[in-house]
Amino acid sequence: MGSKAYFSANQLLQQEQKLIFTSLDNSDALFIGEIAKSLGQSRELPIAIQVRLLDWTVYHVSLPGSSSENNQWLDRKARVVDLKHHSTLYERISAEERGVNWHHENNLSKATHAIHGGGFPLIAGNQKFLGALLISGLPQVQDHLLAVEALTNFFLARVS
């Protein structure tokens, strides 16, 4: 089943708009990473996780079953989020809905930029791009959903 069966581009934008930060520092980035790690460990998921503040990798963990290939996926997803300030899954679905080849439209290579779910932007309320949460190792929709779950849990923990 394709990724369009799960989300529309508009639904993905709404997700991004619900997960907006008032502030974000490296302590927050570490906490987000630990939440994602805890979710992955409890489910025995073979994933790699990164939290980046702009180009600084503040958090990285590779859980059992992941490989160096996951790091390459993280880098390729990070380049998309850094460029577009949207989730990698949004970029994929938006291109599919518009009937365009994302890589041709942006004059970029699949070897360097991956529009596969699992890259999620960290955005401040003023739409300032702060960084990205990146997950690799699962089918792309599950990578995306795990990132959203980790960020949702982060916001819930901050409120309580």
Number of C-alpha atoms within 10 A of each C-alpha: 5 9 17 15 8 11 14 17 19 12 12 19 14 11 14 19 14 9 18 19 16 8 11 15 10 15 11 15 23 17 17 23 27 19 20 28 24 13 16 19 14 8 9 13 16 17 23 27 28 27 32 24 20 16 13 10 15 17 19 18 17 19 17 13 11 18 15 10 11 19 22 15 24 24 18 21 28 33 20 23 30 20 10 14 23 21 29 29 28 28 22 21 25 19 17 16 12 10 9 12 12 21 16 10 9 9 8 13 12 11 9 15 21 27 25 24 28 33 37 31 29 28 22 17 12 9 12 12 18 19 24 29 30 31 34 31 23 18 12 20 18 15 23 24 15 21 28 20 15 22 22 16 15 20 15 10 11 9 7 5
